[in-house]
Amino acid sequence: MAMTFRDFLIQEHIYREAVQKYNHNHDERGRFATTSRAGGQHKPHMKGQELVEYTMKELGISQQEAKDMIREISGYTDGYATDMRTWQQGGSRFDMQEMTPSEAKRMSDQVERYIDLAPKWGDGDIYRGVGVDDVTAGRILDEIYSDKPISMMGTSSWTSDRSIAEDFSELPSADIAIIFHAPGTQKGTSIDHISDFSQSEVLVSKEARWKVKQFEGGIDDGYMIVDLEELP
């Protein structure tokens, strides 16, 4: 059974809570080191003109284009991801908390273009942690059992550090902690050098689709670990 838009909004509300919890419990960059896995690599953190010039060179774009992309990605990591993903799922301005639909569309376009142009993460374990209610967990199980490709319902944040994914999945307001794991992605790229918080973050395109290889746990267990393989 497909996830309803109401289920999606519930999940997004919990995701926003997770971001706030993580950012509250962790100091800004400098105290915690990034994590690299075999394959994909995170770049050193940059700011200001250094980041602009690096982005221009890496992506082959103009200075203004680089500034626009950096601004939107920074906004995404700073808490606006929920509204952007709501827009990607067809939500209206009444479903958004801080952005207008035009602002969300602009962010979505810039973020997705960055992912398209940037070097891909490739091989290297990535994880995505979400905390959901029983109903949403049931919908996810239905999708798993359907043996059909699944999506993350929009541009999605992953991490190369499993412990960070676990932080995002374990919330008092969530009934089920879910960890998605994949051995890599050809539709995602590291943005750890842009984000002000060290989350070893890999941003994956809304176009990515996944095949479930195996999973463990369930609703009665209070957790699920889902191993995925990205489809071409």
TITIMAR-40799 format. One record per residue (C-alpha): x, y, z. Coordinates in steps of 0.02 Angstrom, whole numbers, padded with zeros to 5 digits, always signed. Last residue first. Example, Ala and Ser with C-alpha at 12.3 -4.5 7.8 and 13.67 -1.06 7.14 Angstrom:
residues 2
+00684-00053+00357
+00615-00225+00390
//
This chain:
residues 232
+01026+00102-00613
+00943+00034-00455
+01020+00069-00285
+01035-00083-00173
+00954-00079-00002
+00977-00161+00168
+00835-00118+00287
+00860-00120+00475
+00694-00108+00567
+00658-00062+00747
+00526-00072+00883
+00529-00262+00883
+00340-00277+00865
+00345-00162+00713
+00483-00261+00628
+00662-00319+00640
+00775-00372+00498
+00787-00328+00316
+00851-00396+00153
+00896-00343-00024
+00765-00208-00045
+00785-00127-00215
+00806+00061-00221
+00759+00207-00330
+00851+00372-00342
+00763+00514-00435
+00745+00619-00277
+00933+00634-00281
+01043+00581-00135
+01137+00700-00018
+01281+00621+00077
+01314+00695+00248
+01459+00653+00363
+01353+00743+00494
+01477+00879+00540
+01365+01031+00554
+01394+01191+00458
+01358+01098+00295
+01459+01141+00140
+01608+01022+00155
+01492+00884+00214
+01395+00895+00051
+01444+00723-00012
+01360+00665-00172
+01215+00555-00224
+01145+00468-00377
+01282+00338-00401
+01257+00274-00225
+01349+00159-00104
+01336+00000-00003
+01160+00046+00054
+01083+00050+00228
+00913+00109+00288
+00896+00120+00476
+00720+00127+00548
+00672+00167+00728
+00489+00129+00763
+00368+00213+00882
+00431+00390+00860
+00394+00533+00982
+00537+00485+01100
+00662+00489+00956
+00790+00361+00899
+00803+00366+00709
+00906+00524+00688
+01033+00471+00818
+01047+00300+00735
+01088+00384+00570
+01227+00479+00660
+01295+00316+00731
+01299+00241+00556
+01423+00369+00493
+01424+00380+00302
+01268+00486+00311
+01108+00502+00211
+00996+00650+00173
+00857+00627+00046
+00789+00719-00104
+00609+00661-00122
+00498+00518-00066
+00641+00404-00012
+00600+00286-00156
+00554+00103-00166
+00569-00022-00308
+00435-00158-00300
+00450-00320-00201
+00277-00289-00126
+00343-00351+00043
+00454-00198+00062
+00315-00080+00011
+00197-00158+00138
+00333-00145+00270
+00348+00041+00233
+00161+00061+00252
+00166-00029+00419
+00307+00085+00478
+00199+00234+00430
+00056+00168+00536
+00167+00123+00685
+00244+00296+00695
+00411+00342+00618
+00592+00376+00666
+00710+00392+00519
+00893+00347+00496
+00980+00347+00328
+01145+00256+00306
+01286+00255+00179
+01422+00126+00150
+01556+00167+00021
+01555+00147-00168
+01507+00295-00277
+01487+00464-00192
+01459+00552-00356
+01560+00701-00415
+01446+00854-00426
+01342+00902-00577
+01182+00803-00546
+01187+00828-00357
+01207+01015-00381
+01063+01017-00504
+00953+00927-00377
+00995+01054-00242
+00965+01202-00358
+00798+01139-00424
+00736+01087-00252
+00785+01254-00175
+00697+01351-00312
+00543+01241-00296
+00539+01267-00107
+00552+01456-00130
+00411+01453-00259
+00303+01345-00144
+00327+01468-00001
+00441+01419+00142
+00423+01415+00332
+00296+01287+00390
+00234+01207+00230
+00073+01109+00215
-00033+01264+00184
+00088+01315+00047
+00036+01159-00047
+00112+00985-00043
+00147+00891-00203
+00280+00771-00139
+00423+00882-00198
+00341+01027-00105
+00344+00928+00058
+00526+00884+00022
+00570+01068+00011
+00470+01109+00167
+00558+00972+00267
+00731+01013+00200
+00721+01191+00269
+00813+01149+00430
+00990+01214+00411
+01046+01074+00295
+00925+01131+00159
+00967+01313+00186
+01151+01276+00164
+01109+01181+00004
+01009+01331-00059
+01145+01459-00022
+01283+01348-00093
+01185+01324-00253
+01153+01511-00276
+01334+01556-00238
+01398+01429-00364
+01279+01492-00498
+01336+01670-00464
+01519+01620-00480
+01489+01530-00643
+01488+01340-00665
+01615+01204-00703
+01558+01093-00559
+01725+01069-00470
+01798+01237-00522
+01647+01342-00476
+01620+01243-00316
+01800+01270-00261
+01787+01456-00299
+01628+01474-00197
+01696+01371-00052
+01854+01476-00041
+01751+01633-00059
+01656+01599+00101
+01674+01435+00193
+01755+01265+00176
+01747+01098+00266
+01870+00968+00206
+01801+00848+00074
+01709+00688+00114
+01759+00530+00023
+01664+00386-00056
+01754+00222-00086
+01807+00147+00080
+01721+00245+00217
+01758+00420+00280
+01698+00496+00444
+01702+00679+00488
+01782+00740+00649
+01681+00815+00791
+01733+00969+00887
+01769+01084+00741
+01598+01092+00662
+01458+01159+00770
+01424+01076+00936
+01311+00924+00942
+01159+00897+01054
+01055+01042+00989
+01096+01005+00807
+01045+00823+00828
+00884+00862+00921
+00832+00996+00796
+00869+00881+00650
+00772+00739+00733
+00622+00851+00766
+00620+00899+00582
+00622+00713+00538
+00475+00682+00655
+00375+00816+00565
+00428+00741+00398
+00363+00570+00450
+00196+00643+00501
+00190+00739+00337
+00223+00580+00238
+00087+00485+00331
-00034+00624+00287
+00022+00615+00105
-00023+00431+00103
+00110+00296+00089
+00069+00170-00047
+00000+00000+00000
//
